[in-house]
Amino acid sequence: MKSATPAREREGIAAMRLRKTGWIIWAVILGLMVYACISLLNMRSKVTAAAKTEAELQKQATQLQEENAALEYAVENQNDPDTVEDIARSRLGLVMPDEIIFYDAGE
């Protein structure tokens, strides 16, 4: 038996190299796709966490705005006789001298 001609041997070697290179390219592409999927999932979890944090901060900002409005009202009306009387009655439990207080014994 005769061995293949050198030209055919070179063609066979070239074909093997091409096949090896093809597998390497596919492996690299597959690896990049896996990396992209993992990165996408990681980014999605970060976006979800950021959205949750944003909602919490928005709620906190709304509460602070309400508190700020109440404080502004208190500062603006601190010398108003009705406001002073309301604070004296609700917070300090004071009454006017001519008032009669009835306590409910059931409570």
N, CA, C and O atoms as CSV, one atom per row, in Angstrom:
chain,resi,resn,atom,element,x,y,z
A,1,MET,N,N,0.833,-1.166,0.000
A,1,MET,CA,C,0.000,0.000,0.000
A,1,MET,C,C,0.876,1.226,0.000
A,1,MET,O,O,1.910,1.318,0.660
A,2,LYS,N,N,0.407,2.119,-0.754
A,2,LYS,CA,C,1.119,3.362,-0.882
A,2,LYS,C,C,0.532,4.385,0.052
A,2,LYS,O,O,-0.680,4.405,0.270
A,3,SER,N,N,1.344,5.210,0.592
A,3,SER,CA,C,0.819,6.277,1.440
A,3,SER,C,C,0.273,7.381,0.556
A,3,SER,O,O,0.596,7.475,-0.629
A,4,ALA,N,N,-0.555,8.208,1.154
A,4,ALA,CA,C,-1.175,9.291,0.390
A,4,ALA,C,C,-0.120,10.265,-0.072
A,4,ALA,O,O,0.963,10.374,0.504
A,5,THR,N,N,-0.460,10.946,-1.098
A,5,THR,CA,C,0.486,11.926,-1.627
A,5,THR,C,C,0.631,13.074,-0.644
A,5,THR,O,O,-0.270,13.339,0.152
A,6,PRO,N,N,1.763,13.749,-0.704
A,6,PRO,CA,C,1.970,14.860,0.233
A,6,PRO,C,C,0.896,15.939,0.124
A,6,PRO,O,O,0.563,16.565,1.130
A,7,ALA,N,N,0.361,16.170,-1.032
A,7,ALA,CA,C,-0.676,17.201,-1.198
A,7,ALA,C,C,-1.946,16.791,-0.462
A,7,ALA,O,O,-2.608,17.612,0.173
A,8,ARG,N,N,-2.277,15.481,-0.563
A,8,ARG,CA,C,-3.474,14.995,0.137
A,8,ARG,C,C,-3.261,14.989,1.642
A,8,ARG,O,O,-4.187,15.268,2.404
A,9,GLU,N,N,-2.069,14.678,2.065
A,9,GLU,CA,C,-1.766,14.713,3.501
A,9,GLU,C,C,-1.928,16.120,4.035
A,9,GLU,O,O,-2.493,16.330,5.108
A,10,ARG,N,N,-1.424,17.086,3.275
A,10,ARG,CA,C,-1.555,18.479,3.708
A,10,ARG,C,C,-3.022,18.892,3.748
A,10,ARG,O,O,-3.431,19.624,4.649
A,11,GLU,N,N,-3.811,18.437,2.790
A,11,GLU,CA,C,-5.232,18.758,2.782
A,11,GLU,C,C,-5.927,18.137,3.997
A,11,GLU,O,O,-6.788,18.760,4.618
A,12,GLY,N,N,-5.546,16.921,4.320
A,12,GLY,CA,C,-6.129,16.247,5.485
A,12,GLY,C,C,-5.760,16.950,6.780
A,12,GLY,O,O,-6.602,17.117,7.663
A,13,ILE,N,N,-4.517,17.358,6.893
A,13,ILE,CA,C,-4.068,18.078,8.088
A,13,ILE,C,C,-4.783,19.419,8.187
A,13,ILE,O,O,-5.209,19.823,9.269
A,14,ALA,N,N,-4.911,20.101,7.071
A,14,ALA,CA,C,-5.605,21.391,7.051
A,14,ALA,C,C,-7.064,21.222,7.455
A,14,ALA,O,O,-7.612,22.049,8.184
A,15,ALA,N,N,-7.694,20.139,6.975
A,15,ALA,CA,C,-9.086,19.886,7.314
A,15,ALA,C,C,-9.232,19.610,8.808
A,15,ALA,O,O,-10.184,20.078,9.433
A,16,MET,N,N,-8.287,18.847,9.393
A,16,MET,CA,C,-8.319,18.568,10.836
A,16,MET,C,C,-8.154,19.853,11.634
A,16,MET,O,O,-8.848,20.073,12.627
A,17,ARG,N,N,-7.232,20.696,11.195
A,17,ARG,CA,C,-7.028,21.978,11.891
A,17,ARG,C,C,-8.296,22.823,11.817
A,17,ARG,O,O,-8.678,23.470,12.792
A,18,LEU,N,N,-8.937,22.812,10.667
A,18,LEU,CA,C,-10.162,23.579,10.483
A,18,LEU,C,C,-11.260,23.060,11.411
A,18,LEU,O,O,-11.997,23.846,12.006
A,19,ARG,N,N,-11.369,21.728,11.533
A,19,ARG,CA,C,-12.359,21.150,12.436
A,19,ARG,C,C,-12.056,21.503,13.875
A,19,ARG,O,O,-12.969,21.852,14.623
A,20,LYS,N,N,-10.786,21.423,14.290
A,20,LYS,CA,C,-10.404,21.783,15.654
A,20,LYS,C,C,-10.704,23.256,15.905
A,20,LYS,O,O,-11.220,23.625,16.960
A,21,THR,N,N,-10.379,24.078,14.940
A,21,THR,CA,C,-10.633,25.501,15.073
A,21,THR,C,C,-12.132,25.761,15.156
A,21,THR,O,O,-12.561,26.626,15.920
A,22,GLY,N,N,-12.925,25.042,14.399
A,22,GLY,CA,C,-14.381,25.192,14.444
A,22,GLY,C,C,-14.935,24.861,15.817
A,22,GLY,O,O,-15.796,25.575,16.332
A,23,TRP,N,N,-14.441,23.773,16.418
A,23,TRP,CA,C,-14.883,23.399,17.760
A,23,TRP,C,C,-14.459,24.442,18.780
A,23,TRP,O,O,-15.220,24.764,19.692
A,24,ILE,N,N,-13.281,24.959,18.638
A,24,ILE,CA,C,-12.803,25.985,19.566
A,24,ILE,C,C,-13.672,27.233,19.459
A,24,ILE,O,O,-14.040,27.828,20.472
A,25,ILE,N,N,-13.997,27.621,18.240
A,25,ILE,CA,C,-14.851,28.801,18.042
A,25,ILE,C,C,-16.221,28.578,18.671
A,25,ILE,O,O,-16.751,29.458,19.349
A,26,TRP,N,N,-16.794,27.389,18.441
A,26,TRP,CA,C,-18.099,27.100,19.040
A,26,TRP,C,C,-18.023,27.094,20.568
A,26,TRP,O,O,-18.938,27.571,21.240
A,27,ALA,N,N,-16.934,26.554,21.112
A,27,ALA,CA,C,-16.769,26.538,22.568
A,27,ALA,C,C,-16.660,27.956,23.119
A,27,ALA,O,O,-17.233,28.271,24.163
A,28,VAL,N,N,-15.922,28.807,22.412
A,28,VAL,CA,C,-15.785,30.207,22.852
A,28,VAL,C,C,-17.139,30.908,22.773
A,28,VAL,O,O,-17.510,31.637,23.693
A,29,ILE,N,N,-17.875,30.699,21.691
A,29,ILE,CA,C,-19.199,31.320,21.544
A,29,ILE,C,C,-20.142,30.841,22.634
A,29,ILE,O,O,-20.874,31.636,23.224
A,30,LEU,N,N,-20.125,29.535,22.902
A,30,LEU,CA,C,-20.967,28.982,23.962
A,30,LEU,C,C,-20.585,29.580,25.320
A,30,LEU,O,O,-21.454,29.950,26.108
A,31,GLY,N,N,-19.303,29.670,25.579
A,31,GLY,CA,C,-18.840,30.270,26.829
A,31,GLY,C,C,-19.287,31.719,26.965
A,31,GLY,O,O,-19.699,32.144,28.045
A,32,LEU,N,N,-19.209,32.472,25.885
A,32,LEU,CA,C,-19.656,33.864,25.916
A,32,LEU,C,C,-21.162,33.964,26.149
A,32,LEU,O,O,-21.630,34.856,26.856
A,33,MET,N,N,-21.913,33.045,25.549
A,33,MET,CA,C,-23.365,33.058,25.749
A,33,MET,C,C,-23.727,32.728,27.201
A,33,MET,O,O,-24.617,33.349,27.781
A,34,VAL,N,N,-23.036,31.754,27.777
A,34,VAL,CA,C,-23.273,31.406,29.183
A,34,VAL,C,C,-22.929,32.598,30.070
A,34,VAL,O,O,-23.681,32.928,30.987
A,35,TYR,N,N,-21.803,33.240,29.802
A,35,TYR,CA,C,-21.399,34.415,30.570
A,35,TYR,C,C,-22.427,35.538,30.448
A,35,TYR,O,O,-22.748,36.201,31.435
A,36,ALA,N,N,-22.944,35.751,29.237
A,36,ALA,CA,C,-23.945,36.796,29.014
A,36,ALA,C,C,-25.231,36.490,29.783
A,36,ALA,O,O,-25.837,37.392,30.362
A,37,CYS,N,N,-25.646,35.225,29.791
A,37,CYS,CA,C,-26.859,34.849,30.530
A,37,CYS,C,C,-26.682,35.058,32.028
A,37,CYS,O,O,-27.568,35.593,32.694
A,38,ILE,N,N,-25.550,34.641,32.549
A,38,ILE,CA,C,-25.282,34.816,33.977
A,38,ILE,C,C,-25.237,36.298,34.324
A,38,ILE,O,O,-25.793,36.717,35.339
A,39,SER,N,N,-24.584,37.087,33.490
A,39,SER,CA,C,-24.521,38.526,33.719
A,39,SER,C,C,-25.904,39.153,33.678
A,39,SER,O,O,-26.215,40.032,34.482
A,40,LEU,N,N,-26.731,38.709,32.749
A,40,LEU,CA,C,-28.086,39.222,32.630
A,40,LEU,C,C,-28.899,38.909,33.886
A,40,LEU,O,O,-29.601,39.780,34.400
A,41,LEU,N,N,-28.811,37.688,34.379
A,41,LEU,CA,C,-29.537,37.316,35.594
A,41,LEU,C,C,-29.039,38.107,36.796
A,41,LEU,O,O,-29.829,38.540,37.635
A,42,ASN,N,N,-27.737,38.290,36.874
A,42,ASN,CA,C,-27.166,39.065,37.970
A,42,ASN,C,C,-27.651,40.514,37.913
A,42,ASN,O,O,-28.005,41.093,38.940
A,43,MET,N,N,-27.667,41.088,36.730
A,43,MET,CA,C,-28.114,42.468,36.561
A,43,MET,C,C,-29.594,42.596,36.893
A,43,MET,O,O,-30.025,43.589,37.479
A,44,ARG,N,N,-30.364,41.584,36.514
A,44,ARG,CA,C,-31.797,41.614,36.805
A,44,ARG,C,C,-32.048,41.610,38.316
A,44,ARG,O,O,-32.927,42.325,38.798
A,45,SER,N,N,-31.293,40.822,39.054
A,45,SER,CA,C,-31.466,40.800,40.507
A,45,SER,C,C,-31.053,42.139,41.118
A,45,SER,O,O,-31.666,42.597,42.082
A,46,LYS,N,N,-30.021,42.764,40.562
A,46,LYS,CA,C,-29.615,44.080,41.057
A,46,LYS,C,C,-30.679,45.129,40.774
A,46,LYS,O,O,-30.936,45.994,41.611
A,47,VAL,N,N,-31.294,45.060,39.610
A,47,VAL,CA,C,-32.353,46.013,39.260
A,47,VAL,C,C,-33.560,45.815,40.179
A,47,VAL,O,O,-34.170,46.790,40.618
A,48,THR,N,N,-33.902,44.581,40.466
A,48,THR,CA,C,-35.016,44.298,41.366
A,48,THR,C,C,-34.731,44.843,42.760
A,48,THR,O,O,-35.604,45.447,43.383
A,49,ALA,N,N,-33.517,44.634,43.249
A,49,ALA,CA,C,-33.147,45.153,44.566
A,49,ALA,C,C,-33.163,46.678,44.574
A,49,ALA,O,O,-33.598,47.286,45.551
A,50,ALA,N,N,-32.697,47.296,43.502
A,50,ALA,CA,C,-32.698,48.757,43.423
A,50,ALA,C,C,-34.126,49.296,43.383
A,50,ALA,O,O,-34.407,50.337,43.977
A,51,ALA,N,N,-35.018,48.611,42.700
A,51,ALA,CA,C,-36.424,49.043,42.651
A,51,ALA,C,C,-37.064,48.950,44.034
A,51,ALA,O,O,-37.841,49.822,44.425
A,52,LYS,N,N,-36.736,47.896,44.765
A,52,LYS,CA,C,-37.264,47.745,46.120
A,52,LYS,C,C,-36.736,48.858,47.020
A,52,LYS,O,O,-37.491,49.432,47.805
A,53,THR,N,N,-35.455,49.161,46.910
A,53,THR,CA,C,-34.860,50.240,47.692
A,53,THR,C,C,-35.490,51.578,47.329
A,53,THR,O,O,-35.753,52.408,48.199
A,54,GLU,N,N,-35.731,51.781,46.033
A,54,GLU,CA,C,-36.361,53.029,45.584
A,54,GLU,C,C,-37.750,53.183,46.195
A,54,GLU,O,O,-38.112,54.275,46.633
A,55,ALA,N,N,-38.529,52.110,46.231
A,55,ALA,CA,C,-39.876,52.159,46.801
A,55,ALA,C,C,-39.818,52.500,48.292
A,55,ALA,O,O,-40.613,53.301,48.783
A,56,GLU,N,N,-38.879,51.891,49.000
A,56,GLU,CA,C,-38.728,52.174,50.431
A,56,GLU,C,C,-38.325,53.634,50.662
A,56,GLU,O,O,-38.852,54.298,51.555
A,57,LEU,N,N,-37.393,54.120,49.856
A,57,LEU,CA,C,-36.961,55.504,49.998
A,57,LEU,C,C,-38.067,56.483,49.626
A,57,LEU,O,O,-38.184,57.546,50.236
A,58,GLN,N,N,-38.873,56.137,48.639
A,58,GLN,CA,C,-40.000,56.993,48.255
A,58,GLN,C,C,-41.012,57.069,49.390
A,58,GLN,O,O,-41.544,58.140,49.683
A,59,LYS,N,N,-41.275,55.945,50.021
A,59,LYS,CA,C,-42.204,55.917,51.159
A,59,LYS,C,C,-41.650,56.765,52.303
A,59,LYS,O,O,-42.381,57.532,52.929
A,60,GLN,N,N,-40.368,56.622,52.565
A,60,GLN,CA,C,-39.715,57.396,53.619
A,60,GLN,C,C,-39.761,58.893,53.302
A,60,GLN,O,O,-39.986,59.708,54.196
A,61,ALA,N,N,-39.549,59.253,52.046
A,61,ALA,CA,C,-39.592,60.663,51.648
A,61,ALA,C,C,-40.996,61.234,51.838
A,61,ALA,O,O,-41.141,62.376,52.276
A,62,THR,N,N,-42.021,60.462,51.519
A,62,THR,CA,C,-43.404,60.916,51.708
A,62,THR,C,C,-43.693,61.151,53.184
A,62,THR,O,O,-44.317,62.149,53.544
A,63,GLN,N,N,-43.246,60.244,54.035
A,63,GLN,CA,C,-43.452,60.402,55.476
A,63,GLN,C,C,-42.739,61.647,55.992
A,63,GLN,O,O,-43.287,62.383,56.813
A,64,LEU,N,N,-41.524,61.883,55.515
A,64,LEU,CA,C,-40.779,63.059,55.948
A,64,LEU,C,C,-41.427,64.349,55.453
A,64,LEU,O,O,-41.410,65.357,56.159
A,65,GLN,N,N,-41.996,64.329,54.253
A,65,GLN,CA,C,-42.690,65.511,53.747
A,65,GLN,C,C,-43.931,65.820,54.579
A,65,GLN,O,O,-44.221,66.983,54.861
A,66,GLU,N,N,-44.661,64.776,54.970
A,66,GLU,CA,C,-45.833,64.977,55.828
A,66,GLU,C,C,-45.424,65.533,57.187
A,66,GLU,O,O,-46.063,66.445,57.712
A,67,GLU,N,N,-44.366,64.982,57.746
A,67,GLU,CA,C,-43.871,65.469,59.034
A,67,GLU,C,C,-43.400,66.914,58.915
A,67,GLU,O,O,-43.646,67.723,59.810
A,68,ASN,N,N,-42.729,67.238,57.825
A,68,ASN,CA,C,-42.252,68.599,57.591
A,68,ASN,C,C,-43.422,69.577,57.479
A,68,ASN,O,O,-43.365,70.683,58.015
A,69,ALA,N,N,-44.483,69.166,56.780
A,69,ALA,CA,C,-45.661,70.021,56.653
A,69,ALA,C,C,-46.305,70.269,58.011
A,69,ALA,O,O,-46.730,71.387,58.301
A,70,ALA,N,N,-46.379,69.234,58.844
A,70,ALA,CA,C,-46.952,69.393,60.186
A,70,ALA,C,C,-46.099,70.332,61.034
A,70,ALA,O,O,-46.633,71.161,61.771
A,71,LEU,N,N,-44.793,70.209,60.935
A,71,LEU,CA,C,-43.901,71.091,61.691
A,71,LEU,C,C,-44.002,72.536,61.201
A,71,LEU,O,O,-43.986,73.467,62.006
A,72,GLU,N,N,-44.107,72.723,59.889
A,72,GLU,CA,C,-44.275,74.068,59.350
A,72,GLU,C,C,-45.571,74.693,59.849
A,72,GLU,O,O,-45.602,75.872,60.202
A,73,TYR,N,N,-46.628,73.909,59.878
A,73,TYR,CA,C,-47.913,74.403,60.394
A,73,TYR,C,C,-47.771,74.798,61.862
A,73,TYR,O,O,-48.268,75.843,62.282
A,74,ALA,N,N,-47.093,73.960,62.633
A,74,ALA,CA,C,-46.920,74.251,64.059
A,74,ALA,C,C,-46.119,75.539,64.268
A,74,ALA,O,O,-46.439,76.334,65.151
A,75,VAL,N,N,-45.087,75.741,63.462
A,75,VAL,CA,C,-44.269,76.955,63.593
A,75,VAL,C,C,-45.070,78.189,63.183
A,75,VAL,O,O,-45.010,79.221,63.852
A,76,GLU,N,N,-45.815,78.082,62.090
A,76,GLU,CA,C,-46.597,79.221,61.613
A,76,GLU,C,C,-47.723,79.599,62.567
A,76,GLU,O,O,-48.083,80.772,62.663
A,77,ASN,N,N,-48.275,78.629,63.265
A,77,ASN,CA,C,-49.433,78.869,64.129
A,77,ASN,C,C,-49.106,78.731,65.612
A,77,ASN,O,O,-49.996,78.430,66.408
A,78,GLN,N,N,-47.883,78.938,65.989
A,78,GLN,CA,C,-47.513,78.719,67.385
A,78,GLN,C,C,-48.103,79.774,68.327
A,78,GLN,O,O,-48.263,79.508,69.519
A,79,ASN,N,N,-48.419,80.929,67.828
A,79,ASN,CA,C,-48.993,81.974,68.682
A,79,ASN,C,C,-50.500,82.124,68.482
A,79,ASN,O,O,-51.102,83.023,69.069
A,80,ASP,N,N,-51.107,81.292,67.690
A,80,ASP,CA,C,-52.552,81.329,67.466
A,80,ASP,C,C,-53.249,80.800,68.718
A,80,ASP,O,O,-52.933,79.702,69.175
A,81,PRO,N,N,-54.198,81.565,69.287
A,81,PRO,CA,C,-54.858,81.127,70.530
A,81,PRO,C,C,-55.566,79.776,70.397
A,81,PRO,O,O,-55.557,78.983,71.339
A,82,ASP,N,N,-56.174,79.506,69.245
A,82,ASP,CA,C,-56.854,78.215,69.077
A,82,ASP,C,C,-55.855,77.056,69.076
A,82,ASP,O,O,-56.129,75.992,69.633
A,83,THR,N,N,-54.709,77.267,68.454
A,83,THR,CA,C,-53.674,76.225,68.422
A,83,THR,C,C,-53.116,75.990,69.820
A,83,THR,O,O,-52.914,74.847,70.231
A,84,VAL,N,N,-52.869,77.068,70.543
A,84,VAL,CA,C,-52.347,76.937,71.912
A,84,VAL,C,C,-53.350,76.200,72.782
A,84,VAL,O,O,-52.970,75.325,73.560
A,85,GLU,N,N,-54.638,76.548,72.657
A,85,GLU,CA,C,-55.673,75.871,73.442
A,85,GLU,C,C,-55.760,74.393,73.072
A,85,GLU,O,O,-55.902,73.542,73.950
A,86,ASP,N,N,-55.675,74.084,71.784
A,86,ASP,CA,C,-55.739,72.691,71.332
A,86,ASP,C,C,-54.581,71.883,71.906
A,86,ASP,O,O,-54.773,70.754,72.358
A,87,ILE,N,N,-53.371,72.461,71.890
A,87,ILE,CA,C,-52.202,71.764,72.453
A,87,ILE,C,C,-52.367,71.575,73.953
A,87,ILE,O,O,-52.063,70.506,74.482
A,88,ALA,N,N,-52.854,72.619,74.650
A,88,ALA,CA,C,-53.044,72.534,76.113
A,88,ALA,C,C,-54.051,71.444,76.457
A,88,ALA,O,O,-53.873,70.723,77.440
A,89,ARG,N,N,-55.098,71.318,75.664
A,89,ARG,CA,C,-56.118,70.296,75.950
A,89,ARG,C,C,-55.629,68.883,75.591
A,89,ARG,O,O,-55.770,67.957,76.390
A,90,SER,N,N,-55.053,68.720,74.388
A,90,SER,CA,C,-54.715,67.372,73.930
A,90,SER,C,C,-53.446,66.808,74.565
A,90,SER,O,O,-53.404,65.638,74.947
A,91,ARG,N,N,-52.429,67.632,74.673
A,91,ARG,CA,C,-51.146,67.109,75.170
A,91,ARG,C,C,-50.998,67.237,76.686
A,91,ARG,O,O,-50.447,66.352,77.340
A,92,LEU,N,N,-51.486,68.326,77.227
A,92,LEU,CA,C,-51.272,68.575,78.658
A,92,LEU,C,C,-52.476,68.225,79.521
A,92,LEU,O,O,-52.365,68.139,80.743
A,93,GLY,N,N,-53.631,68.022,78.883
A,93,GLY,CA,C,-54.827,67.649,79.638
A,93,GLY,C,C,-55.420,68.805,80.431
A,93,GLY,O,O,-56.142,68.570,81.400
A,94,LEU,N,N,-55.137,70.039,80.050
A,94,LEU,CA,C,-55.658,71.207,80.761
A,94,LEU,C,C,-57.083,71.511,80.312
A,94,LEU,O,O,-57.501,71.147,79.213
A,95,VAL,N,N,-57.816,72.187,81.194
A,95,VAL,CA,C,-59.185,72.603,80.887
A,95,VAL,C,C,-59.338,74.064,81.289
A,95,VAL,O,O,-58.511,74.605,82.023
A,96,MET,N,N,-60.400,74.696,80.802
A,96,MET,CA,C,-60.704,76.071,81.159
A,96,MET,C,C,-61.252,76.087,82.591
A,96,MET,O,O,-61.828,75.095,83.038
A,97,PRO,N,N,-61.080,77.199,83.312
A,97,PRO,CA,C,-61.521,77.236,84.719
A,97,PRO,C,C,-63.018,76.995,84.906
A,97,PRO,O,O,-63.410,76.445,85.935
A,98,ASP,N,N,-63.843,77.371,83.986
A,98,ASP,CA,C,-65.286,77.223,84.173
A,98,ASP,C,C,-65.837,75.921,83.598
A,98,ASP,O,O,-67.053,75.732,83.603
A,99,GLU,N,N,-65.012,75.037,83.115
A,99,GLU,CA,C,-65.453,73.779,82.526
A,99,GLU,C,C,-65.618,72.705,83.599
A,99,GLU,O,O,-64.906,72.691,84.603
A,100,ILE,N,N,-66.561,71.819,83.366
A,100,ILE,CA,C,-66.778,70.679,84.250
A,100,ILE,C,C,-66.397,69.436,83.453
A,100,ILE,O,O,-66.832,69.257,82.315
A,101,ILE,N,N,-65.593,68.595,84.055
A,101,ILE,CA,C,-65.113,67.395,83.394
A,101,ILE,C,C,-65.858,66.193,83.945
A,101,ILE,O,O,-65.968,66.017,85.158
A,102,PHE,N,N,-66.366,65.374,83.045
A,102,PHE,CA,C,-67.046,64.139,83.413
A,102,PHE,C,C,-66.178,62.970,82.968
A,102,PHE,O,O,-65.742,62.907,81.819
A,103,TYR,N,N,-65.939,62.065,83.873
A,103,TYR,CA,C,-65.168,60.860,83.558
A,103,TYR,C,C,-66.100,59.688,83.427
A,103,TYR,O,O,-67.023,59.534,84.226
A,104,ASP,N,N,-65.879,58.876,82.453
A,104,ASP,CA,C,-66.688,57.682,82.245
A,104,ASP,C,C,-66.084,56.565,83.093
A,104,ASP,O,O,-64.936,56.172,82.884
A,105,ALA,N,N,-66.843,56.067,84.030
A,105,ALA,CA,C,-66.351,55.040,84.935
A,105,ALA,C,C,-66.219,53.688,84.234
A,105,ALA,O,O,-65.563,52.787,84.757
A,106,GLY,N,N,-66.818,53.537,83.086
A,106,GLY,CA,C,-66.763,52.274,82.352
A,106,GLY,C,C,-65.418,52.043,81.712
A,106,GLY,O,O,-65.097,50.907,81.363
A,107,GLU,N,N,-64.637,53.054,81.549
A,107,GLU,CA,C,-63.344,52.891,80.874
A,107,GLU,C,C,-62.271,52.596,81.825
A,107,GLU,O,O,-61.119,52.430,81.423
